[in-house]
């Protein structure tokens, strides 16, 4: 459930990102302590630019853990998981859901058929995929779920590291 951001949420996002969030329309997921984990962004930014990344991971501990996975080359291995027909089919469904979720926030013709994180055919940005998993819940985005499982020793949503 996406929550409207409070002034405190905007301040936390600003601290997490090191800048004021652009196009912020909501908080998609929160830490068990209540601080925002995922920003929900409008599909069109204030300057008119289309912005496909609806859900973006912002929590510093989670961002660091996911960045470490990306630096270690895990995106390539996660992409190889798409050779499994069941994972590929679930990833396609996640892609479709992502597009449907974004459409509720506004119609941006330039983004037709585009989701985020490389969906549905590749793995491009684990931050977006994990953000989607945290908002949608387990079992929706298989690659985001795999990444969350892989960082569970370092970061997980049910344990505060703020």
Secondary structure, 3 states (H helix, E strand, C coil): CCECCCHHHHHHHHHHHCCCCCCEEEEEEECCCCCEEEEEECCECCCCCECCCCEEECCHHHHHHHHHHHHCCHHHHHHHHHHCHHHHHHHHHHHHHHHHHHHCCCCCHHHCCCCCCCCCCCCCCHHHHHHHHHHHCCCCCHHHHHHHHHCCCCCCCCCCCC
